[in-house]
Amino acid sequence: MARSNFSWKARIRSFSYAFNGLKIIWREEHNFRVHLLAAVLAIALSWGLRISPYEWLAIVFSIGFVLVCELLNTALENLADFVCPEKNPNIKRIKDIAAAAVMLSSLTALLIGLLIFVPKLLSLAHMF
């Protein structure tokens, strides 16, 4: 059996790579900042409407789902551009499919938000 080369220093260093990735995507990807703004608004609305713990779970999962899809889409686009810098219909197809994943995750998050927020907002509107 091979001996494990586990190292706390290496584990901590791996976090620095992840934080560097977040710094890159924040600096270079407009859509990521738009998704973060939407996340902040959803969190503020969730807090203001005092949603249930299960509703919080759905909101937090939705936010994470969209942000992870955006990160993976950006990574895939960067890789595709590195591998094939010139225009290529196969690369375009791959990028379009990855972009569709982001769109689908965003639409799913929007639907979850509507299912949670609309009834609560309508309830508030009836009070006035």
C-alpha positions as CSV (number, residue, x, y, z in Angstrom):
1,M,0.0,0.0,0.0
2,A,1.4,3.4,-0.9
3,R,2.1,5.9,1.8
4,S,-0.1,9.0,1.8
5,N,1.8,12.3,1.5
6,F,-0.9,14.3,3.3
7,S,0.3,17.8,4.2
8,W,-1.7,20.5,6.0
9,K,0.5,23.1,4.3
10,A,-0.5,21.7,0.9
11,R,-4.2,21.7,1.9
12,I,-4.0,25.3,3.1
13,R,-2.2,26.3,-0.1
14,S,-5.0,24.7,-2.2
15,F,-7.4,27.2,-0.6
16,S,-5.2,30.0,-1.9
17,Y,-5.7,28.7,-5.4
18,A,-9.4,28.6,-5.0
19,F,-9.5,32.2,-3.6
20,N,-7.3,33.2,-6.6
21,G,-9.9,31.7,-8.9
22,L,-12.6,33.8,-7.2
23,K,-10.5,36.9,-7.5
24,I,-10.0,36.2,-11.2
25,I,-13.7,35.6,-11.9
26,W,-14.7,38.7,-10.0
27,R,-12.3,40.8,-11.9
28,E,-12.9,39.4,-15.4
29,E,-16.4,38.1,-15.6
30,H,-19.3,40.6,-15.7
31,N,-21.9,37.9,-15.5
32,F,-20.5,36.5,-12.2
33,R,-20.9,40.0,-10.7
34,V,-24.5,40.2,-12.0
35,H,-25.2,36.8,-10.4
36,L,-23.7,37.9,-7.1
37,L,-25.9,41.0,-7.1
38,A,-28.9,38.8,-7.7
39,A,-27.8,36.6,-4.8
40,V,-27.4,39.6,-2.5
41,L,-30.9,40.8,-3.5
42,A,-32.4,37.3,-2.9
43,I,-30.7,37.0,0.5
44,A,-32.0,40.5,1.5
45,L,-35.5,39.6,0.4
46,S,-35.3,36.2,2.2
47,W,-34.2,38.0,5.4
48,G,-36.9,40.7,5.0
49,L,-39.7,38.2,4.4
50,R,-38.5,35.9,7.2
51,I,-38.6,32.8,5.1
52,S,-38.6,29.3,6.6
53,P,-35.4,27.2,7.1
54,Y,-36.4,25.0,4.2
55,E,-37.0,28.0,2.0
56,W,-33.5,29.3,3.0
57,L,-32.1,25.9,2.0
58,A,-33.7,26.2,-1.4
59,I,-32.4,29.8,-1.8
60,V,-28.9,29.1,-0.7
61,F,-28.7,26.0,-2.9
62,S,-30.0,27.9,-5.9
63,I,-27.4,30.7,-5.4
64,G,-24.6,28.1,-5.1
65,F,-25.9,26.2,-8.2
66,V,-25.8,29.3,-10.4
67,L,-22.4,30.5,-9.2
68,V,-20.9,27.1,-9.6
69,C,-22.3,26.8,-13.1
70,E,-20.9,30.2,-13.9
71,L,-17.5,29.2,-12.6
72,L,-17.4,26.0,-14.6
73,N,-18.6,27.8,-17.7
74,T,-15.8,30.3,-17.4
75,A,-13.2,27.7,-16.8
76,L,-14.4,25.7,-19.8
77,E,-14.4,28.8,-22.0
78,N,-10.8,29.7,-20.9
79,L,-9.7,26.1,-21.6
80,A,-11.3,26.1,-25.0
81,D,-9.7,29.4,-25.9
82,F,-6.3,28.1,-24.8
83,V,-6.6,24.9,-26.8
84,C,-8.1,26.5,-29.9
85,P,-7.6,30.3,-30.1
86,E,-9.0,30.5,-33.6
87,K,-12.7,30.4,-34.4
88,N,-13.8,26.8,-34.5
89,P,-17.4,25.6,-34.9
90,N,-16.8,22.6,-32.5
91,I,-15.4,25.0,-29.8
92,K,-18.4,27.3,-30.3
93,R,-20.7,24.4,-29.8
94,I,-19.0,23.4,-26.6
95,K,-19.1,27.0,-25.3
96,D,-22.8,27.3,-26.2
97,I,-23.7,24.2,-24.3
98,A,-21.8,25.4,-21.2
99,A,-23.6,28.8,-21.5
100,A,-26.9,26.9,-21.7
101,A,-26.0,25.2,-18.3
102,V,-25.6,28.7,-16.7
103,M,-28.9,29.9,-18.3
104,L,-30.8,26.8,-17.1
105,S,-29.4,27.1,-13.6
106,S,-30.4,30.8,-13.5
107,L,-33.9,30.0,-14.7
108,T,-34.2,27.3,-12.1
109,A,-33.1,29.7,-9.4
110,L,-35.5,32.3,-10.7
111,L,-38.4,29.8,-10.6
112,I,-37.5,28.8,-7.0
113,G,-37.3,32.4,-6.0
114,L,-40.8,33.1,-7.6
115,L,-42.3,30.1,-5.9
116,I,-41.0,31.3,-2.5
117,F,-41.3,35.1,-2.8
118,V,-44.5,35.7,-4.8
119,P,-46.9,34.2,-2.3
120,K,-45.3,36.1,0.5
121,L,-45.3,39.3,-1.4
122,L,-48.9,38.9,-2.4
123,S,-49.8,38.2,1.2
124,L,-48.1,41.4,2.2
125,A,-49.9,43.3,-0.6
126,H,-53.3,42.1,0.7
127,M,-52.5,43.6,4.1
128,F,-52.4,47.1,2.6
